[in-house]
Amino acid sequence: MGYLALLRLPFITRLLTGSLVGRLPGGMSILMIPLALRRSGLDYGFVGLAAGTLAVSTAIGGPVLGRLVDRVGQVRVLVPAAAASGIGFAILALAPGDRPTVLIGVVLAGAAAPPLEPCIRILWPSLVPAEGLASAYSLDSAAQELIFVSGPLVVAGCVAWASPVAALWLGAALGAVGVLVVATTRPVRGWRPEPREAHWLGPLRSPGLVVLLTSLIGLGIAIGTLNVVLVDYAEHHRFPGGAGTLMAINAFGSLIGALVYGARKWRGSPTGHLLVLRIGLGAAYALLLLVPAPPLMVAIMVVSGVCFAPSLTVLFMLTGELAPAGTATEAFAWLITLFNVGAATGSAISGFVIAHAGLAAAAVTAVAGIGAAVLVQLAGRRYLRQPEPEGPALETPVYA
């Protein structure tokens, strides 16, 4: 299914737009919170503590909110979560120089971050014909790259026109607006949890899903490593715009990769696609061991981006299929959490390695992360086999 035809389907454009707006505070927070704290005179040690607290809070809150959605519905979780997270950002804006207050604010902003990503992803099968599902997930992946790029740009604009505190207020407002746009659509209001088997592990009782999510940690390690490696690379090579430009090029490659992957039907199985994309990503990262000249570095960023976003698309599809009935929202939340855990681990390891052994040695961490993801996938491949559908594929969306 073409992207224009997909966007013409009922509710698709509105859901994508609302999700983009509502998720922007997450892309903004990685920059606006450190800037606001530094502008208030807090030292880098505490800034790092606050950033780490935000990451941990988000990682814990995501699966908890996802499980709540699977039990009580989307609107009943999204709206209160947006209000609580917005209050967290407001607390930060009101007292960015008070340490205890800042910690309360980041915990609230992170733990209550509305689970828009998993909520939107579990809707695609009911809104899009079966042949357009890959395109829908590809648009989702592309939207994620837009958030990575536009979030810091919005913060930069706020700082230029006003202050980092203004960015905090804007983040709170955007989160509320995005959630309201999504929560007032008919599919979200009408969504009801599926019957589920009571189990304390939730979606993690699925061996296939555990294999998939475990492999995702390795992918996160590679991405976290890349972010640190690019900063060090830009400090030692003349490159217009420095690390920010390289990250933007990588995100552009991801955007292209996601759109190309979703634009046609590919031969083979999704798990096979995932394996090939991961091998391609590992090969691109292996070239970082050479500490390449800027022209080759640009090519590496494009190629690695082209391989990264389609792999996310496949991960989204497999997660929805492998999650036990009634646990899909929590499963998608675990996907986000474990990827972020891997990214934080990769950033920490690569920072230490760069300080003691240099950029080339740190690049080994990225390659090792991808290698681990490939090995986990191969070791658990029998659990990743998708069951054959019992009936004919869905030909038309439910909300036509």
PyMOL commands that set and color helices and strands:
alter all, ss='L'
color gray80, all
select helices_A, chain A and resi 3-8+12-39+44-72+75-94+99-111+116-121+124-127+130-161+164-183+186-190+202-205+207-236+242-262+270-290+294-322+328-357+359-379+381-384
alter helices_A, ss='H'
color red, helices_A
deselect
rebuild
show_as cartoon
